[in-house]
């Protein structure tokens, strides 16, 4: 197998968005994702994963560039103004590109 480059899209946001966000990812072409609880400090203060009302999640999606751009544009247009959310995209090397 030869290595292939894909995009790693990382989304850190409010846990309250989990269900709708995962539906968005499926609809926008993500083949899968990894979801975990997250905590930290940022522009909107300290976020703890211990209390559901203020917890954060971290969602990671490995996908092609077109899918990463579609997801990023959708999230910025629909959630950035009203929710604590950050996105970042990195290049990653994968060994089974057909999965992404």
Residue frames relative to the residue before (quaternion, step in Angstrom):
aa qw qx qy qz dx dy dz
X 1.0000 0.0000 0.0000 0.0000 0.00 0.00 0.00
X 0.2525 -0.7645 0.5711 0.1602 3.54 -0.91 0.85
X 0.5341 -0.6380 0.4481 0.3268 3.59 -1.02 0.78
X 0.1009 -0.7772 0.6205 0.0266 3.54 -1.19 0.67
X 0.4033 -0.7193 0.5138 0.2368 3.59 -1.04 0.73
X 0.0009 0.7578 -0.6521 0.0237 3.52 -1.07 0.91
X 0.4972 -0.6277 0.5005 0.3293 3.58 -1.30 0.03
X 0.1973 -0.7217 0.6495 0.1359 3.53 -1.15 0.74
X 0.1137 -0.7825 0.6119 0.0192 3.55 -0.53 1.25
X 0.0790 -0.7892 0.6088 0.0143 3.57 -0.71 1.10
X 0.0884 -0.7838 0.6147 -0.0054 3.53 -0.85 1.11
X 0.0216 -0.7637 0.6452 0.0072 3.57 -0.84 0.99
X 0.1790 0.7986 -0.5390 0.1989 3.53 -0.57 1.19
X 0.7101 -0.4389 0.3481 0.4266 3.53 -1.36 -0.02
X 0.5350 -0.6483 0.4462 0.3071 3.56 -0.96 0.91
X 0.5538 0.6241 -0.3885 0.3910 3.60 1.15 -0.51
X 0.6743 0.4980 -0.2885 0.4627 3.61 1.18 -0.48
X 0.3774 0.7859 -0.4559 0.1791 3.59 1.22 -0.27
X 0.7230 0.4556 -0.2800 0.4374 3.62 0.58 -1.05
X 0.7006 0.4499 -0.2792 0.4783 3.59 0.81 -0.92
X 0.6282 0.5430 -0.3339 0.4461 3.59 1.02 -0.76
X 0.6734 0.4903 -0.3021 0.4635 3.60 0.88 -0.88
X 0.6186 0.5167 -0.3396 0.4847 3.60 1.08 -0.63
X 0.6234 0.5358 -0.3276 0.4658 3.58 1.03 -0.81
X 0.6592 0.5187 -0.3145 0.4444 3.59 0.89 -0.94
X 0.6477 0.5104 -0.3151 0.4698 3.58 0.93 -0.87
X 0.6861 0.5000 -0.2778 0.4495 3.57 0.87 -0.99
X 0.7244 0.4430 -0.2333 0.4738 3.57 1.09 -0.75
X 0.6924 -0.5537 0.2560 0.3854 3.59 1.24 0.29
X 0.4137 0.6901 -0.4988 0.3220 3.61 1.17 0.14
X 0.3750 -0.7394 0.5185 0.2093 3.57 -0.88 0.95
X 0.7755 -0.1212 0.0911 0.6129 3.56 1.27 -0.38
X 0.1297 -0.7755 0.6129 0.0785 3.55 -1.31 0.03
X 0.2618 -0.6994 0.6311 0.2099 3.51 -1.36 0.21
X 0.0976 -0.8038 0.5867 0.0085 3.56 -0.82 1.03
X 0.0791 0.7845 -0.6115 0.0652 3.56 -0.99 0.88
X 0.5600 -0.5618 0.4760 0.3798 3.54 -1.28 0.35
X 0.0971 -0.7964 0.5959 0.0357 3.56 -1.12 0.65
X 0.0121 -0.7726 0.6340 0.0313 3.54 -1.19 0.49
X 0.2384 0.7690 -0.5652 0.1798 3.54 -1.18 0.52
X 0.4340 -0.6601 0.5436 0.2835 3.52 -1.33 -0.30
X 0.1098 0.7932 -0.5906 0.0999 3.52 -1.01 0.86
X 0.8330 -0.2165 0.1743 0.4784 3.52 -1.31 -0.45
X 0.7519 0.3721 -0.1978 0.5071 3.59 1.02 -0.77
X 0.7000 -0.4826 0.2619 0.4565 3.59 1.18 0.45
X 0.6963 -0.4332 0.3596 0.4451 3.53 -1.32 -0.33
X 0.1270 -0.7770 0.6149 0.0459 3.55 -0.93 0.98
X 0.1421 -0.8012 0.5800 0.0395 3.54 -0.74 1.10
X 0.3843 -0.7167 0.5254 0.2501 3.59 -0.99 0.73
X 0.5349 0.6623 -0.3907 0.3501 3.59 1.26 -0.15
X 0.7641 0.2932 -0.1630 0.5510 3.60 1.10 -0.56
X 0.4846 -0.7247 0.4069 0.2727 3.59 -0.46 1.21
X 0.6590 0.5464 -0.3213 0.4050 3.59 0.93 -0.84
X 0.7955 0.2382 -0.1427 0.5386 3.60 1.10 -0.50
X 0.4268 0.7264 -0.4589 0.2821 3.60 1.18 0.30
X 0.3009 -0.7275 0.5932 0.1682 3.51 -1.34 0.42
X 0.2013 -0.7355 0.6266 0.1608 3.51 -1.34 0.34
X 0.2295 -0.7189 0.6368 0.1581 3.52 -1.32 0.42
X 0.0588 -0.7899 0.6104 -0.0093 3.56 -0.71 1.11
X 0.0900 -0.7923 0.6030 0.0237 3.56 -0.85 1.02
X 0.0610 -0.7878 0.6125 -0.0219 3.54 -0.89 1.04
X 0.1501 -0.7391 0.6490 0.0995 3.57 -0.90 0.95
X 0.1753 0.7930 -0.5509 0.1920 3.55 -0.64 1.14
X 0.6124 -0.5156 0.4195 0.4280 3.55 -1.29 -0.04
X 0.7043 -0.4929 0.3124 0.4043 3.56 -1.26 0.32
X 0.6330 0.5426 -0.3343 0.4395 3.59 0.97 -0.81
X 0.6677 0.4896 -0.2930 0.4781 3.58 0.95 -0.89
X 0.6380 0.5260 -0.3277 0.4571 3.59 0.96 -0.85
X 0.6646 0.4975 -0.3039 0.4674 3.59 0.95 -0.84
X 0.6489 0.5170 -0.3204 0.4572 3.61 0.98 -0.80
X 0.6647 0.4941 -0.3019 0.4722 3.58 0.93 -0.90
X 0.6581 0.5216 -0.3069 0.4479 3.57 0.88 -0.95
X 0.6672 0.4969 -0.3049 0.4637 3.59 0.86 -0.93
X 0.6594 0.5112 -0.3112 0.4550 3.60 0.92 -0.87
X 0.6894 0.4801 -0.2953 0.4549 3.59 0.83 -0.94
X 0.6399 0.5147 -0.3309 0.4648 3.59 0.97 -0.78
X 0.7009 0.4803 -0.2761 0.4493 3.59 0.89 -0.90
X 0.7955 0.3671 -0.1627 0.4538 3.59 0.97 -0.80
X 0.8153 0.2879 -0.1265 0.4863 3.62 1.09 -0.52
X 0.5536 0.6647 -0.3957 0.3085 3.60 1.05 -0.66
X 0.6998 0.4980 -0.2909 0.4214 3.61 0.88 -0.83
X 0.8014 0.3403 -0.1390 0.4719 3.58 1.06 -0.71
X 0.7676 0.3063 -0.1605 0.5397 3.60 1.22 -0.28
X 0.4993 -0.5831 0.5318 0.3576 3.53 -1.26 0.44
X 0.2480 0.7626 -0.5557 0.2195 3.57 -0.53 1.18
X 0.0025 0.7535 -0.6568 -0.0279 3.51 -1.11 0.76
X 0.1521 -0.7589 0.6287 0.0749 3.52 -1.22 0.65
X 0.1075 0.7643 -0.6358 -0.0084 3.51 -1.16 0.54
X 0.2397 -0.7733 0.5810 0.0835 3.52 -1.14 0.81
X 0.0448 -0.7860 0.6165 -0.0141 3.54 -0.98 0.96
X 0.4386 -0.6295 0.5569 0.3179 3.54 -1.24 0.41
X 0.0250 -0.7808 0.6243 -0.0029 3.56 -1.01 0.88
X 0.3485 -0.7048 0.5766 0.2221 3.54 -1.23 0.51
X 0.0802 -0.7964 0.5993 0.0117 3.56 -0.81 1.05
X 0.3907 -0.7351 0.5110 0.2141 3.55 -1.17 0.59
X 0.7394 0.2694 -0.1908 0.5868 3.60 1.27 -0.23
X 0.1127 -0.8640 0.4864 0.0651 3.60 0.52 1.15
X 0.5803 0.6021 -0.3812 0.3942 3.62 1.11 -0.49
X 0.6156 0.5561 -0.3398 0.4430 3.59 1.22 -0.36
X 0.7513 0.3636 -0.1827 0.5196 3.58 1.25 -0.38
